[in-house]
Amino acid sequence: MLRLQTLPPRQAHFCLEVDRFVREELTISLAGTHVMLAVSGGVDSVALLAWAAAMRDKWGARLFCAHLDHGLRPESSQERQRVHALCDQLAIPCFSGRSETRRYAQRCQLGIEEAGRLLRYRYLEGIAHRRGCDYLLTAHHANDLAEDSLMRFIRGTGWPALAGMAAWDPGRRLLRPFLLTPKHRLHALVQAAGLCWEEDSSNRDPAYQRNRIRHQILPLLIKENPNFLETIAQTWRQAQADTAAFDTMLTAARQAERVVKQGLLAPRQELESLPAALRLRWYKEILDRMGPGQALSANLGALDALYTEKKSGKRVQFPGDKQARVSPEGIIFGWKGD
Ligand SMILES: Nc1ncnc2c1ncn2[C@@H]1O[C@H](COP(=O)(O)OP(=O)(O)OP(=O)(O)O)[C@@H](O)[C@H]1O
C-alpha cells in the first residue's frame, strides 16, 4: 500500500511541500474531510492519486475517485478499466461514467473541447456532491497554468484574470493542489510510486489550440527563459494579491448596487467616485456573478467609454447572453431580451 513512509525521501518531501501550499497559501485543511479526485488516467491525475494516497493517513481523510469516459477514442473504455484497477491497487473507491460528447457538441453547437469540459465538470461536481465530498481535486499543474494564461492573453483577458485559473474555487469546492508545481515533478512522483498511466493520443493533435500552445509556443518561451514556469507562478501570486486588494476596494461600490426592473444598477454617483481601473473591475465582477461567459477586456473598455461619454441608451453585449446598458442613473446589467 502506498504511504508517505514507503516513498523515497525526495518524493515524500515533495508530497509534504504540496500539502503545505494547500494549508498555508490556500488556507485549506483536508484533515478529516471527504475528497473526490478527478482522474483521467494520464500521468498528472495518477500523480494526484499517488499524492492523496500518500497523504491519506496524515489527513485522516476519505478518498474517492471519479472518471468520465468521453467516448471520443476507441481505447477510452479500456482506460476507464485501468483507472478502476489503479484505484483498487490504492484502495480508493472509484466511480465512472460515460458521455456522448460528440453528440452533445453537435446538439449545443459547441467545440468538442468545450463540450467535453462542460460534461466533465457536470459529472465530476455531481458525483462529488452525491457522495457528500467536501472537495473536488483536479491535477492541473504549472504547465497547465502557463497554457491557460497564454490562452487568456490570446483571447484578450484583462488583469488579474490574465494570470490564469484559480487554485481554489469556493463556489464549486474545486481545488487544484498542483497548480504551481511543474509537470516533471508529477512524473517523478508517479514513477517513484511505481504506478502506470495512459498517454492520451489527442494531446498531440495540433487541431487544438491548447496542443499548439503546449508543443510549439510554451517550449519557445521556456527556451527564452528557463525559469518561465516560476515566473508564471510569481505572476499568479501577484494576481492573487491584486484580486484581494480590488475585492476590498470595491466593498462600498458593491453595497451601492441596486436591483431595478431591468436588472442590476451600478449607480452613476458611485461610478463617479471610482478611477477607471476600479470601474472596469466592478463591471467584470457583476458580469461574473451573473453566470457563465467570460467578459473580455475590450468589451469592458467599450462599456466604460460609453459610460464616460454619457451615451445613455447604448449597450454592450457580453458572452452568456449578458448585456450592460448606460442610463442616466448609471449602468444597468441584465440579460439580452429583458
Ligand atoms: N476524463 C476525465 N475524468 C476525470 N477527470 C478528468 C478527466 N479529464 C481531465 N480530468 C481532470 O481535469 C484535469 C485537467 O485536465 P485537462 O487539462 O485535460 O482539462 P482541460 O481540457 O484543460 O479543461 P480544464 O482545464 O477546464 O479542466 C486533470 O488533471 C484531471 O484531474
PDBQT file of the ligand as one rigid body, heavy atoms in Angstrom, charges set to zero:
ROOT
HETATM    1  N1  LIG A 401     -11.971  12.219 -18.270  1.00  0.00    +0.000 N 
HETATM    2  C1  LIG A 401     -11.697  12.727 -17.078  1.00  0.00    +0.000 A 
HETATM    3  N2  LIG A 401     -12.242  12.198 -15.968  1.00  0.00    +0.000 NA
HETATM    4  C2  LIG A 401     -11.966  12.714 -14.747  1.00  0.00    +0.000 A 
HETATM    5  N3  LIG A 401     -11.166  13.782 -14.563  1.00  0.00    +0.000 NA
HETATM    6  C3  LIG A 401     -10.600  14.343 -15.627  1.00  0.00    +0.000 A 
HETATM    7  C4  LIG A 401     -10.827  13.853 -16.939  1.00  0.00    +0.000 A 
HETATM    8  N4  LIG A 401     -10.133  14.629 -17.803  1.00  0.00    +0.000 NA
HETATM    9  C5  LIG A 401      -9.498  15.547 -17.072  1.00  0.00    +0.000 A 
HETATM   10  N5  LIG A 401      -9.755  15.388 -15.750  1.00  0.00    +0.000 N 
HETATM   11  C6  LIG A 401      -9.253  16.212 -14.626  1.00  0.00    +0.000 C 
HETATM   12  O1  LIG A 401      -9.076  17.551 -15.084  1.00  0.00    +0.000 OA
HETATM   13  C7  LIG A 401      -7.701  17.924 -15.026  1.00  0.00    +0.000 C 
HETATM   14  C8  LIG A 401      -7.355  18.795 -16.205  1.00  0.00    +0.000 C 
HETATM   15  O2  LIG A 401      -7.486  18.069 -17.390  1.00  0.00    +0.000 OA
HETATM   16  P1  LIG A 401      -7.265  18.749 -18.786  1.00  0.00    +0.000 P 
HETATM   17  O3  LIG A 401      -6.035  19.589 -18.726  1.00  0.00    +0.000 OA
HETATM   18  O4  LIG A 401      -7.389  17.718 -19.835  1.00  0.00    +0.000 OA
HETATM   19  O5  LIG A 401      -8.540  19.669 -18.803  1.00  0.00    +0.000 OA
HETATM   20  P2  LIG A 401      -8.808  20.899 -19.777  1.00  0.00    +0.000 P 
HETATM   21  O6  LIG A 401      -9.357  20.405 -21.054  1.00  0.00    +0.000 OA
HETATM   22  O7  LIG A 401      -7.594  21.727 -19.801  1.00  0.00    +0.000 OA
HETATM   23  O8  LIG A 401     -10.023  21.638 -19.057  1.00  0.00    +0.000 OA
HETATM   24  P3  LIG A 401      -9.970  22.277 -17.670  1.00  0.00    +0.000 P 
HETATM   25  O9  LIG A 401      -8.578  22.808 -17.521  1.00  0.00    +0.000 OA
HETATM   26  O10 LIG A 401     -11.006  23.342 -17.636  1.00  0.00    +0.000 OA
HETATM   27  O11 LIG A 401     -10.284  21.092 -16.772  1.00  0.00    +0.000 OA
HETATM   28  C9  LIG A 401      -6.960  16.595 -14.982  1.00  0.00    +0.000 C 
HETATM   29  O12 LIG A 401      -5.715  16.765 -14.361  1.00  0.00    +0.000 OA
HETATM   30  C10 LIG A 401      -7.887  15.717 -14.170  1.00  0.00    +0.000 C 
HETATM   31  O13 LIG A 401      -7.755  15.965 -12.794  1.00  0.00    +0.000 OA
ENDROOT
TORSDOF 0
